Amino acid sequence: MDIRDGYTFQMFWEDLDNGFEIYYTYMDCRYLIYKMSKNCYKNEIVDSNKKTPHQKTSMLTLKRVMELFEFMENLEYKSGF
């Protein structure tokens, strides 16, 4: 899904809040992001074709997720239920 197709951060945030796990591509790496608790999101690298300076897993705040959102590509949903 291309972010410019009308999908806003508000919609993305609500999906995370409703329990969805979301896969996305950022800087040629595939990530999984999901909500852990209020203002706490877990970000995991699930596929990387090369060495990367990014952590394999990290905890993010909503502010950081907001900053990353505009650079996320190829969004895919996985139900956390």
PDB file with SEQRES, HELIX, SHEET and CRYST1 records, atoms N, CA, C and O in Angstrom:
SEQRES   1 A   81  MET ASP ILE ARG ASP GLY TYR THR PHE GLN MET PHE TRP          
SEQRES   2 A   81  GLU ASP LEU ASP ASN GLY PHE GLU ILE TYR TYR THR TYR          
SEQRES   3 A   81  MET ASP CYS ARG TYR LEU ILE TYR LYS MET SER LYS ASN          
SEQRES   4 A   81  CYS TYR LYS ASN GLU ILE VAL ASP SER ASN LYS LYS THR          
SEQRES   5 A   81  PRO HIS GLN LYS THR SER MET LEU THR LEU LYS ARG VAL          
SEQRES   6 A   81  MET GLU LEU PHE GLU PHE MET GLU ASN LEU GLU TYR LYS          
SEQRES   7 A   81  SER GLY PHE                                                  
HELIX    1 AA1 ILE A    3  ASP A    5  5                                   3    
HELIX    2 AA2 PHE A    9  ASP A   17  1                                   9    
HELIX    3 AA3 LEU A   62  PHE A   69  1                                   8    
SHEET    1 AA1 5 THR A  57  LEU A  60  0                                        
SHEET    2 AA1 5 CYS A  40  SER A  48 -1                                        
SHEET    3 AA1 5 CYS A  29  SER A  37 -1                                        
SHEET    4 AA1 5 PHE A  20  TYR A  26 -1                                        
SHEET    5 AA1 5 GLU A  73  SER A  79 -1                                        
CRYST1    1.000    1.000    1.000  90.00  90.00  90.00 P 1           1          
ATOM      1  N   MET A   1       0.857  -1.178   0.000  1.00  0.00           N  
ATOM      2  CA  MET A   1       0.000   0.000   0.000  1.00  0.00           C  
ATOM      3  C   MET A   1       0.897   1.233   0.000  1.00  0.00           C  
ATOM      4  O   MET A   1       1.826   1.326   0.803  1.00  0.00           O  
ATOM      5  N   ASP A   2       0.631   2.152  -0.872  1.00  0.00           N  
ATOM      6  CA  ASP A   2       1.377   3.397  -0.918  1.00  0.00           C  
ATOM      7  C   ASP A   2       0.722   4.388   0.028  1.00  0.00           C  
ATOM      8  O   ASP A   2      -0.491   4.592  -0.014  1.00  0.00           O  
ATOM      9  N   ILE A   3       1.519   4.993   0.868  1.00  0.00           N  
ATOM     10  CA  ILE A   3       1.007   5.932   1.868  1.00  0.00           C  
ATOM     11  C   ILE A   3       0.263   7.090   1.215  1.00  0.00           C  
ATOM     12  O   ILE A   3      -0.677   7.631   1.796  1.00  0.00           O  
ATOM     13  N   ARG A   4       0.671   7.465   0.031  1.00  0.00           N  
ATOM     14  CA  ARG A   4       0.039   8.607  -0.636  1.00  0.00           C  
ATOM     15  C   ARG A   4      -1.352   8.280  -1.179  1.00  0.00           C  
ATOM     16  O   ARG A   4      -2.001   9.153  -1.756  1.00  0.00           O  
ATOM     17  N   ASP A   5      -1.816   7.068  -1.011  1.00  0.00           N  
ATOM     18  CA  ASP A   5      -3.146   6.671  -1.489  1.00  0.00           C  
ATOM     19  C   ASP A   5      -4.242   6.974  -0.481  1.00  0.00           C  
ATOM     20  O   ASP A   5      -5.266   6.291  -0.469  1.00  0.00           O  
ATOM     21  N   GLY A   6      -4.054   7.978   0.360  1.00  0.00           N  
ATOM     22  CA  GLY A   6      -5.086   8.385   1.305  1.00  0.00           C  
ATOM     23  C   GLY A   6      -4.963   7.752   2.677  1.00  0.00           C  
ATOM     24  O   GLY A   6      -5.773   8.045   3.556  1.00  0.00           O  
ATOM     25  N   TYR A   7      -3.987   6.903   2.886  1.00  0.00           N  
ATOM     26  CA  TYR A   7      -3.780   6.268   4.185  1.00  0.00           C  
ATOM     27  C   TYR A   7      -2.980   7.233   5.050  1.00  0.00           C  
ATOM     28  O   TYR A   7      -1.839   7.564   4.727  1.00  0.00           O  
ATOM     29  N   THR A   8      -3.575   7.681   6.141  1.00  0.00           N  
ATOM     30  CA  THR A   8      -2.957   8.700   6.985  1.00  0.00           C  
ATOM     31  C   THR A   8      -2.332   8.070   8.227  1.00  0.00           C  
ATOM     32  O   THR A   8      -2.578   6.905   8.538  1.00  0.00           O  
ATOM     33  N   PHE A   9      -1.531   8.849   8.922  1.00  0.00           N  
ATOM     34  CA  PHE A   9      -0.944   8.360  10.166  1.00  0.00           C  
ATOM     35  C   PHE A   9      -2.028   8.038  11.182  1.00  0.00           C  
ATOM     36  O   PHE A   9      -1.908   7.069  11.931  1.00  0.00           O  
ATOM     37  N   GLN A  10      -3.079   8.837  11.215  1.00  0.00           N  
ATOM     38  CA  GLN A  10      -4.179   8.591  12.155  1.00  0.00           C  
ATOM     39  C   GLN A  10      -4.774   7.199  11.928  1.00  0.00           C  
ATOM     40  O   GLN A  10      -5.053   6.482  12.889  1.00  0.00           O  
ATOM     41  N   MET A  11      -4.966   6.819  10.681  1.00  0.00           N  
ATOM     42  CA  MET A  11      -5.496   5.491  10.351  1.00  0.00           C  
ATOM     43  C   MET A  11      -4.503   4.403  10.765  1.00  0.00           C  
ATOM     44  O   MET A  11      -4.896   3.370  11.306  1.00  0.00           O  
ATOM     45  N   PHE A  12      -3.222   4.639  10.509  1.00  0.00           N  
ATOM     46  CA  PHE A  12      -2.162   3.711  10.874  1.00  0.00           C  
ATOM     47  C   PHE A  12      -2.125   3.514  12.393  1.00  0.00           C  
ATOM     48  O   PHE A  12      -2.045   2.384  12.873  1.00  0.00           O  
ATOM     49  N   TRP A  13      -2.182   4.606  13.136  1.00  0.00           N  
ATOM     50  CA  TRP A  13      -2.141   4.562  14.591  1.00  0.00           C  
ATOM     51  C   TRP A  13      -3.354   3.804  15.146  1.00  0.00           C  
ATOM     52  O   TRP A  13      -3.215   3.009  16.076  1.00  0.00           O  
ATOM     53  N   GLU A  14      -4.522   4.045  14.586  1.00  0.00           N  
ATOM     54  CA  GLU A  14      -5.727   3.342  15.038  1.00  0.00           C  
ATOM     55  C   GLU A  14      -5.614   1.838  14.788  1.00  0.00           C  
ATOM     56  O   GLU A  14      -6.054   1.038  15.614  1.00  0.00           O  
ATOM     57  N   ASP A  15      -5.029   1.453  13.656  1.00  0.00           N  
ATOM     58  CA  ASP A  15      -4.833   0.031  13.365  1.00  0.00           C  
ATOM     59  C   ASP A  15      -3.895  -0.599  14.388  1.00  0.00           C  
ATOM     60  O   ASP A  15      -4.159  -1.703  14.866  1.00  0.00           O  
ATOM     61  N   LEU A  16      -2.805   0.082  14.732  1.00  0.00           N  
ATOM     62  CA  LEU A  16      -1.903  -0.427  15.769  1.00  0.00           C  
ATOM     63  C   LEU A  16      -2.627  -0.513  17.108  1.00  0.00           C  
ATOM     64  O   LEU A  16      -2.473  -1.487  17.844  1.00  0.00           O  
ATOM     65  N   ASP A  17      -3.409   0.500  17.416  1.00  0.00           N  
ATOM     66  CA  ASP A  17      -4.148   0.550  18.672  1.00  0.00           C  
ATOM     67  C   ASP A  17      -5.181  -0.577  18.764  1.00  0.00           C  
ATOM     68  O   ASP A  17      -5.503  -1.041  19.858  1.00  0.00           O  
ATOM     69  N   ASN A  18      -5.694  -1.012  17.615  1.00  0.00           N  
ATOM     70  CA  ASN A  18      -6.698  -2.085  17.578  1.00  0.00           C  
ATOM     71  C   ASN A  18      -6.073  -3.480  17.543  1.00  0.00           C  
ATOM     72  O   ASN A  18      -6.790  -4.469  17.392  1.00  0.00           O  
ATOM     73  N   GLY A  19      -4.759  -3.573  17.680  1.00  0.00           N  
ATOM     74  CA  GLY A  19      -4.110  -4.871  17.803  1.00  0.00           C  
ATOM     75  C   GLY A  19      -3.483  -5.444  16.552  1.00  0.00           C  
ATOM     76  O   GLY A  19      -3.008  -6.579  16.572  1.00  0.00           O  
ATOM     77  N   PHE A  20      -3.468  -4.697  15.468  1.00  0.00           N  
ATOM     78  CA  PHE A  20      -2.843  -5.209  14.256  1.00  0.00           C  
ATOM     79  C   PHE A  20      -1.333  -5.160  14.369  1.00  0.00           C  
ATOM     80  O   PHE A  20      -0.769  -4.262  14.993  1.00  0.00           O  
ATOM     81  N   GLU A  21      -0.683  -6.146  13.752  1.00  0.00           N  
ATOM     82  CA  GLU A  21       0.758  -6.127  13.570  1.00  0.00           C  
ATOM     83  C   GLU A  21       0.977  -5.714  12.119  1.00  0.00           C  
ATOM     84  O   GLU A  21       0.295  -6.211  11.223  1.00  0.00           O  
ATOM     85  N   ILE A  22       1.908  -4.823  11.887  1.00  0.00           N  
ATOM     86  CA  ILE A  22       2.085  -4.272  10.550  1.00  0.00           C  
ATOM     87  C   ILE A  22       3.523  -4.491  10.084  1.00  0.00           C  
ATOM     88  O   ILE A  22       4.477  -4.097  10.755  1.00  0.00           O  
ATOM     89  N   TYR A  23       3.655  -5.124   8.927  1.00  0.00           N  
ATOM     90  CA  TYR A  23       4.948  -5.288   8.284  1.00  0.00           C  
ATOM     91  C   TYR A  23       5.167  -4.102   7.357  1.00  0.00           C  
ATOM     92  O   TYR A  23       4.231  -3.618   6.720  1.00  0.00           O  
ATOM     93  N   TYR A  24       6.404  -3.641   7.287  1.00  0.00           N  
ATOM     94  CA  TYR A  24       6.727  -2.551   6.368  1.00  0.00           C  
ATOM     95  C   TYR A  24       8.187  -2.632   5.966  1.00  0.00           C  
ATOM     96  O   TYR A  24       8.988  -3.303   6.617  1.00  0.00           O  
ATOM     97  N   THR A  25       8.526  -1.936   4.880  1.00  0.00           N  
ATOM     98  CA  THR A  25       9.897  -1.863   4.395  1.00  0.00           C  
ATOM     99  C   THR A  25      10.431  -0.474   4.673  1.00  0.00           C  
ATOM    100  O   THR A  25       9.766   0.534   4.434  1.00  0.00           O  
ATOM    101  N   TYR A  26      11.661  -0.450   5.188  1.00  0.00           N  
ATOM    102  CA  TYR A  26      12.340   0.816   5.477  1.00  0.00           C  
ATOM    103  C   TYR A  26      13.826   0.592   5.233  1.00  0.00           C  
ATOM    104  O   TYR A  26      14.435  -0.277   5.858  1.00  0.00           O  
ATOM    105  N   MET A  27      14.399   1.355   4.346  1.00  0.00           N  
ATOM    106  CA  MET A  27      15.817   1.262   4.011  1.00  0.00           C  
ATOM    107  C   MET A  27      16.229  -0.174   3.657  1.00  0.00           C  
ATOM    108  O   MET A  27      17.205  -0.694   4.198  1.00  0.00           O  
ATOM    109  N   ASP A  28      15.487  -0.806   2.755  1.00  0.00           N  
ATOM    110  CA  ASP A  28      15.757  -2.150   2.243  1.00  0.00           C  
ATOM    111  C   ASP A  28      15.697  -3.255   3.290  1.00  0.00           C  
ATOM    112  O   ASP A  28      16.214  -4.347   3.056  1.00  0.00           O  
ATOM    113  N   CYS A  29      15.088  -3.000   4.421  1.00  0.00           N  
ATOM    114  CA  CYS A  29      14.887  -4.021   5.454  1.00  0.00           C  
ATOM    115  C   CYS A  29      13.394  -4.155   5.706  1.00  0.00           C  
ATOM    116  O   CYS A  29      12.650  -3.178   5.616  1.00  0.00           O  
ATOM    117  N   ARG A  30      12.964  -5.358   6.020  1.00  0.00           N  
ATOM    118  CA  ARG A  30      11.557  -5.633   6.329  1.00  0.00           C  
ATOM    119  C   ARG A  30      11.394  -5.640   7.848  1.00  0.00           C  
ATOM    120  O   ARG A  30      12.135  -6.321   8.556  1.00  0.00           O  
ATOM    121  N   TYR A  31      10.425  -4.880   8.337  1.00  0.00           N  
ATOM    122  CA  TYR A  31      10.187  -4.734   9.764  1.00  0.00           C  
ATOM    123  C   TYR A  31       8.782  -5.167  10.132  1.00  0.00           C  
ATOM    124  O   TYR A  31       7.890  -5.218   9.286  1.00  0.00           O  
ATOM    125  N   LEU A  32       8.597  -5.477  11.404  1.00  0.00           N  
ATOM    126  CA  LEU A  32       7.293  -5.738  11.990  1.00  0.00           C  
ATOM    127  C   LEU A  32       7.138  -4.788  13.161  1.00  0.00           C  
ATOM    128  O   LEU A  32       8.026  -4.690  14.008  1.00  0.00           O  
ATOM    129  N   ILE A  33       6.011  -4.084  13.214  1.00  0.00           N  
ATOM    130  CA  ILE A  33       5.742  -3.161  14.314  1.00  0.00           C  
ATOM    131  C   ILE A  33       4.395  -3.485  14.922  1.00  0.00           C  
ATOM    132  O   ILE A  33       3.445  -3.805  14.208  1.00  0.00           O  
ATOM    133  N   TYR A  34       4.312  -3.402  16.244  1.00  0.00           N  
ATOM    134  CA  TYR A  34       3.048  -3.625  16.939  1.00  0.00           C  
ATOM    135  C   TYR A  34       3.085  -2.917  18.286  1.00  0.00           C  
ATOM    136  O   TYR A  34       4.149  -2.566  18.797  1.00  0.00           O  
ATOM    137  N   LYS A  35       1.907  -2.718  18.843  1.00  0.00           N  
ATOM    138  CA  LYS A  35       1.775  -1.986  20.098  1.00  0.00           C  
ATOM    139  C   LYS A  35       1.973  -2.932  21.278  1.00  0.00           C  
ATOM    140  O   LYS A  35       1.398  -4.019  21.323  1.00  0.00           O  
ATOM    141  N   MET A  36       2.797  -2.498  22.231  1.00  0.00           N  
ATOM    142  CA  MET A  36       3.030  -3.271  23.457  1.00  0.00           C  
ATOM    143  C   MET A  36       2.138  -2.761  24.589  1.00  0.00           C  
ATOM    144  O   MET A  36       1.465  -3.540  25.263  1.00  0.00           O  
ATOM    145  N   SER A  37       2.145  -1.449  24.786  1.00  0.00           N  
ATOM    146  CA  SER A  37       1.333  -0.802  25.816  1.00  0.00           C  
ATOM    147  C   SER A  37       1.192   0.666  25.421  1.00  0.00           C  
ATOM    148  O   SER A  37       1.646   1.078  24.354  1.00  0.00           O  
ATOM    149  N   LYS A  38       0.565   1.439  26.282  1.00  0.00           N  
ATOM    150  CA  LYS A  38       0.354   2.850  25.968  1.00  0.00           C  
ATOM    151  C   LYS A  38       1.692   3.522  25.657  1.00  0.00           C  
ATOM    152  O   LYS A  38       2.624   3.471  26.458  1.00  0.00           O  
ATOM    153  N   ASN A  39       1.772   4.149  24.488  1.00  0.00           N  
ATOM    154  CA  ASN A  39       2.943   4.885  24.017  1.00  0.00           C  
ATOM    155  C   ASN A  39       4.198   4.009  23.926  1.00  0.00           C  
ATOM    156  O   ASN A  39       5.311   4.513  24.073  1.00  0.00           O  
ATOM    157  N   CYS A  40       4.032   2.716  23.687  1.00  0.00           N  
ATOM    158  CA  CYS A  40       5.165   1.799  23.594  1.00  0.00           C  
ATOM    159  C   CYS A  40       4.919   0.818  22.445  1.00  0.00           C  
ATOM    160  O   CYS A  40       3.955   0.052  22.469  1.00  0.00           O  
ATOM    161  N   TYR A  41       5.787   0.849  21.453  1.00  0.00           N  
ATOM    162  CA  TYR A  41       5.649   0.016  20.266  1.00  0.00           C  
ATOM    163  C   TYR A  41       6.929  -0.781  20.065  1.00  0.00           C  
ATOM    164  O   TYR A  41       8.027  -0.266  20.277  1.00  0.00           O  
ATOM    165  N   LYS A  42       6.788  -2.028  19.659  1.00  0.00           N  
ATOM    166  CA  LYS A  42       7.955  -2.864  19.411  1.00  0.00           C  
ATOM    167  C   LYS A  42       8.187  -2.951  17.911  1.00  0.00           C  
ATOM    168  O   LYS A  42       7.258  -3.184  17.138  1.00  0.00           O  
ATOM    169  N   ASN A  43       9.426  -2.762  17.515  1.00  0.00           N  
ATOM    170  CA  ASN A  43       9.849  -2.759  16.123  1.00  0.00           C  
ATOM    171  C   ASN A  43      10.904  -3.856  15.969  1.00  0.00           C  
ATOM    172  O   ASN A  43      11.914  -3.843  16.672  1.00  0.00           O  
ATOM    173  N   GLU A  44      10.678  -4.804  15.057  1.00  0.00           N  
ATOM    174  CA  GLU A  44      11.604  -5.924  14.855  1.00  0.00           C  
ATOM    175  C   GLU A  44      11.982  -6.045  13.391  1.00  0.00           C  
ATOM    176  O   GLU A  44      11.136  -5.896  12.510  1.00  0.00           O  
ATOM    177  N   ILE A  45      13.254  -6.313  13.132  1.00  0.00           N  
ATOM    178  CA  ILE A  45      13.688  -6.619  11.761  1.00  0.00           C  
ATOM    179  C   ILE A  45      13.333  -8.082  11.510  1.00  0.00           C  
ATOM    180  O   ILE A  45      13.742  -8.960  12.270  1.00  0.00           O  
ATOM    181  N   VAL A  46      12.578  -8.345  10.451  1.00  0.00           N  
ATOM    182  CA  VAL A  46      12.209  -9.720  10.119  1.00  0.00           C  
ATOM    183  C   VAL A  46      12.947 -10.223   8.889  1.00  0.00           C  
ATOM    184  O   VAL A  46      13.053 -11.433   8.689  1.00  0.00           O  
ATOM    185  N   ASP A  47      13.461  -9.314   8.054  1.00  0.00           N  
ATOM    186  CA  ASP A  47      14.200  -9.726   6.861  1.00  0.00           C  
ATOM    187  C   ASP A  47      15.168  -8.617   6.485  1.00  0.00           C  
ATOM    188  O   ASP A  47      14.768  -7.477   6.250  1.00  0.00           O  
ATOM    189  N   SER A  48      16.426  -8.963   6.433  1.00  0.00           N  
ATOM    190  CA  SER A  48      17.450  -8.005   6.039  1.00  0.00           C  
ATOM    191  C   SER A  48      18.425  -8.718   5.119  1.00  0.00           C  
ATOM    192  O   SER A  48      18.947  -9.778   5.465  1.00  0.00           O  
ATOM    193  N   ASN A  49      18.673  -8.146   3.953  1.00  0.00           N  
ATOM    194  CA  ASN A  49      19.560  -8.773   2.979  1.00  0.00           C  
ATOM    195  C   ASN A  49      21.032  -8.455   3.218  1.00  0.00           C  
ATOM    196  O   ASN A  49      21.907  -8.997   2.543  1.00  0.00           O  
ATOM    197  N   LYS A  50      21.296  -7.600   4.154  1.00  0.00           N  
ATOM    198  CA  LYS A  50      22.676  -7.181   4.386  1.00  0.00           C  
ATOM    199  C   LYS A  50      22.848  -6.789   5.841  1.00  0.00           C  
ATOM    200  O   LYS A  50      21.888  -6.762   6.611  1.00  0.00           O  
ATOM    201  N   LYS A  51      24.075  -6.487   6.202  1.00  0.00           N  
ATOM    202  CA  LYS A  51      24.319  -5.981   7.541  1.00  0.00           C  
ATOM    203  C   LYS A  51      23.680  -4.607   7.650  1.00  0.00           C  
ATOM    204  O   LYS A  51      23.701  -3.819   6.705  1.00  0.00           O  
ATOM    205  N   THR A  52      23.123  -4.337   8.800  1.00  0.00           N  
ATOM    206  CA  THR A  52      22.456  -3.062   9.004  1.00  0.00           C  
ATOM    207  C   THR A  52      22.845  -2.495  10.364  1.00  0.00           C  
ATOM    208  O   THR A  52      23.021  -3.246  11.324  1.00  0.00           O  
ATOM    209  N   PRO A  53      22.978  -1.181  10.450  1.00  0.00           N  
ATOM    210  CA  PRO A  53      23.326  -0.578  11.738  1.00  0.00           C  
ATOM    211  C   PRO A  53      22.137  -0.504  12.697  1.00  0.00           C  
ATOM    212  O   PRO A  53      22.292  -0.122  13.857  1.00  0.00           O  
ATOM    213  N   HIS A  54      20.951  -0.871  12.208  1.00  0.00           N  
ATOM    214  CA  HIS A  54      19.751  -0.808  13.032  1.00  0.00           C  
ATOM    215  C   HIS A  54      19.675  -2.005  13.976  1.00  0.00           C  
ATOM    216  O   HIS A  54      20.150  -3.095  13.658  1.00  0.00           O  
ATOM    217  N   GLN A  55      19.076  -1.785  15.128  1.00  0.00           N  
ATOM    218  CA  GLN A  55      18.901  -2.855  16.103  1.00  0.00           C  
ATOM    219  C   GLN A  55      17.925  -3.894  15.580  1.00  0.00           C  
ATOM    220  O   GLN A  55      17.007  -3.569  14.827  1.00  0.00           O  
ATOM    221  N   LYS A  56      18.124  -5.135  15.977  1.00  0.00           N  
ATOM    222  CA  LYS A  56      17.207  -6.209  15.565  1.00  0.00           C  
ATOM    223  C   LYS A  56      15.821  -6.001  16.164  1.00  0.00           C  
ATOM    224  O   LYS A  56      14.815  -6.229  15.494  1.00  0.00           O  
ATOM    225  N   THR A  57      15.764  -5.578  17.398  1.00  0.00           N  
ATOM    226  CA  THR A  57      14.498  -5.224  18.038  1.00  0.00           C  
ATOM    227  C   THR A  57      14.696  -3.904  18.776  1.00  0.00           C  
ATOM    228  O   THR A  57      15.774  -3.624  19.300  1.00  0.00           O  
ATOM    229  N   SER A  58      13.662  -3.119  18.805  1.00  0.00           N  
ATOM    230  CA  SER A  58      13.732  -1.846  19.524  1.00  0.00           C  
ATOM    231  C   SER A  58      12.346  -1.459  20.010  1.00  0.00           C  
ATOM    232  O   SER A  58      11.329  -1.866  19.448  1.00  0.00           O  
ATOM    233  N   MET A  59      12.335  -0.676  21.051  1.00  0.00           N  
ATOM    234  CA  MET A  59      11.094  -0.143  21.591  1.00  0.00           C  
ATOM    235  C   MET A  59      11.003   1.315  21.138  1.00  0.00           C  
ATOM    236  O   MET A  59      11.964   2.075  21.260  1.00  0.00           O  
ATOM    237  N   LEU A  60       9.836   1.694  20.614  1.00  0.00           N  
ATOM    238  CA  LEU A  60       9.643   3.040  20.086  1.00  0.00           C  
ATOM    239  C   LEU A  60       8.490   3.734  20.792  1.00  0.00           C  
ATOM    240  O   LEU A  60       7.551   3.092  21.262  1.00  0.00           O  
ATOM    241  N   THR A  61       8.577   5.049  20.856  1.00  0.00           N  
ATOM    242  CA  THR A  61       7.454   5.841  21.347  1.00  0.00           C  
ATOM    243  C   THR A  61       6.585   6.228  20.158  1.00  0.00           C  
ATOM    244  O   THR A  61       6.995   6.085  19.006  1.00  0.00           O  
ATOM    245  N   LEU A  62       5.403   6.709  20.439  1.00  0.00           N  
ATOM    246  CA  LEU A  62       4.505   7.145  19.372  1.00  0.00           C  
ATOM    247  C   LEU A  62       5.147   8.254  18.541  1.00  0.00           C  
ATOM    248  O   LEU A  62       4.960   8.297  17.325  1.00  0.00           O  
ATOM    249  N   LYS A  63       5.890   9.137  19.171  1.00  0.00           N  
ATOM    250  CA  LYS A  63       6.562  10.226  18.450  1.00  0.00           C  
ATOM    251  C   LYS A  63       7.526   9.673  17.407  1.00  0.00           C  
ATOM    252  O   LYS A  63       7.569  10.175  16.284  1.00  0.00           O  
ATOM    253  N   ARG A  64       8.298   8.650  17.756  1.00  0.00           N  
ATOM    254  CA  ARG A  64       9.247   8.055  16.808  1.00  0.00           C  
ATOM    255  C   ARG A  64       8.514   7.317  15.696  1.00  0.00           C  
ATOM    256  O   ARG A  64       8.940   7.369  14.542  1.00  0.00           O  
ATOM    257  N   VAL A  65       7.432   6.636  16.017  1.00  0.00           N  
ATOM    258  CA  VAL A  65       6.636   5.956  14.998  1.00  0.00           C  
ATOM    259  C   VAL A  65       6.094   6.981  14.002  1.00  0.00           C  
ATOM    260  O   VAL A  65       6.070   6.736  12.796  1.00  0.00           O  
ATOM    261  N   MET A  66       5.661   8.132  14.521  1.00  0.00           N  
ATOM    262  CA  MET A  66       5.159   9.206  13.668  1.00  0.00           C  
ATOM    263  C   MET A  66       6.239   9.687  12.697  1.00  0.00           C  
ATOM    264  O   MET A  66       5.958   9.947  11.527  1.00  0.00           O  
ATOM    265  N   GLU A  67       7.465   9.802  13.185  1.00  0.00           N  
ATOM    266  CA  GLU A  67       8.578  10.246  12.339  1.00  0.00           C  
ATOM    267  C   GLU A  67       8.900   9.225  11.254  1.00  0.00           C  
ATOM    268  O   GLU A  67       9.226   9.608  10.130  1.00  0.00           O  
ATOM    269  N   LEU A  68       8.816   7.946  11.566  1.00  0.00           N  
ATOM    270  CA  LEU A  68       9.120   6.884  10.603  1.00  0.00           C  
ATOM    271  C   LEU A  68       8.028   6.694   9.555  1.00  0.00           C  
ATOM    272  O   LEU A  68       8.306   6.248   8.441  1.00  0.00           O  
ATOM    273  N   PHE A  69       6.806   7.025   9.900  1.00  0.00           N  
ATOM    274  CA  PHE A  69       5.647   6.710   9.062  1.00  0.00           C  
ATOM    275  C   PHE A  69       5.805   7.176   7.616  1.00  0.00           C  
ATOM    276  O   PHE A  69       5.466   6.431   6.697  1.00  0.00           O  
ATOM    277  N   GLU A  70       6.300   8.364   7.397  1.00  0.00           N  
ATOM    278  CA  GLU A  70       6.377   8.869   6.020  1.00  0.00           C  
ATOM    279  C   GLU A  70       7.405   8.122   5.180  1.00  0.00           C  
ATOM    280  O   GLU A  70       7.394   8.245   3.955  1.00  0.00           O  
ATOM    281  N   PHE A  71       8.294   7.350   5.804  1.00  0.00           N  
ATOM    282  CA  PHE A  71       9.311   6.609   5.073  1.00  0.00           C  
ATOM    283  C   PHE A  71       8.983   5.125   4.934  1.00  0.00           C  
ATOM    284  O   PHE A  71       9.728   4.384   4.294  1.00  0.00           O  
ATOM    285  N   MET A  72       7.877   4.687   5.527  1.00  0.00           N  
ATOM    286  CA  MET A  72       7.468   3.285   5.447  1.00  0.00           C  
ATOM    287  C   MET A  72       6.907   2.987   4.066  1.00  0.00           C  
ATOM    288  O   MET A  72       6.157   3.782   3.500  1.00  0.00           O  
ATOM    289  N   GLU A  73       7.280   1.829   3.532  1.00  0.00           N  
ATOM    290  CA  GLU A  73       6.794   1.396   2.225  1.00  0.00           C  
ATOM    291  C   GLU A  73       6.252  -0.030   2.338  1.00  0.00           C  
ATOM    292  O   GLU A  73       6.575  -0.748   3.283  1.00  0.00           O  
ATOM    293  N   ASN A  74       5.439  -0.430   1.383  1.00  0.00           N  
ATOM    294  CA  ASN A  74       4.928  -1.800   1.277  1.00  0.00           C  
ATOM    295  C   ASN A  74       4.302  -2.301   2.581  1.00  0.00           C  
ATOM    296  O   ASN A  74       4.700  -3.335   3.117  1.00  0.00           O  
ATOM    297  N   LEU A  75       3.330  -1.563   3.073  1.00  0.00           N  
ATOM    298  CA  LEU A  75       2.661  -1.935   4.330  1.00  0.00           C  
ATOM    299  C   LEU A  75       1.811  -3.192   4.118  1.00  0.00           C  
ATOM    300  O   LEU A  75       1.087  -3.306   3.129  1.00  0.00           O  
ATOM    301  N   GLU A  76       1.912  -4.130   5.061  1.00  0.00           N  
ATOM    302  CA  GLU A  76       1.089  -5.342   5.068  1.00  0.00           C  
ATOM    303  C   GLU A  76       0.611  -5.571   6.492  1.00  0.00           C  
ATOM    304  O   GLU A  76       1.346  -5.336   7.451  1.00  0.00           O  
ATOM    305  N   TYR A  77      -0.609  -6.026   6.619  1.00  0.00           N  
ATOM    306  CA  TYR A  77      -1.205  -6.228   7.939  1.00  0.00           C  
ATOM    307  C   TYR A  77      -1.237  -7.699   8.302  1.00  0.00           C  
ATOM    308  O   TYR A  77      -1.414  -8.578   7.458  1.00  0.00           O  
ATOM    309  N   LYS A  78      -1.059  -7.928   9.594  1.00  0.00           N  
ATOM    310  CA  LYS A  78      -1.235  -9.253  10.172  1.00  0.00           C  
ATOM    311  C   LYS A  78      -2.059  -9.057  11.426  1.00  0.00           C  
ATOM    312  O   LYS A  78      -1.705  -8.242  12.279  1.00  0.00           O  
ATOM    313  N   SER A  79      -3.130  -9.775  11.549  1.00  0.00           N  
ATOM    314  CA  SER A  79      -3.980  -9.657  12.729  1.00  0.00           C  
ATOM    315  C   SER A  79      -3.274 -10.243  13.939  1.00  0.00           C  
ATOM    316  O   SER A  79      -2.737 -11.349  13.870  1.00  0.00           O  
ATOM    317  N   GLY A  80      -3.268  -9.512  15.047  1.00  0.00           N  
ATOM    318  CA  GLY A  80      -2.645  -9.981  16.276  1.00  0.00           C  
ATOM    319  C   GLY A  80      -3.549 -10.867  17.098  1.00  0.00           C  
ATOM    320  O   GLY A  80      -3.172 -11.305  18.184  1.00  0.00           O  
ATOM    321  N   PHE A  81      -4.747 -11.138  16.589  1.00  0.00           N  
ATOM    322  CA  PHE A  81      -5.724 -11.931  17.361  1.00  0.00           C  
ATOM    323  C   PHE A  81      -5.504 -13.402  17.168  1.00  0.00           C  
ATOM    324  O   PHE A  81      -6.231 -14.214  17.739  1.00  0.00           O  
TER     325      PHE A  81                                                      
END                                                                             
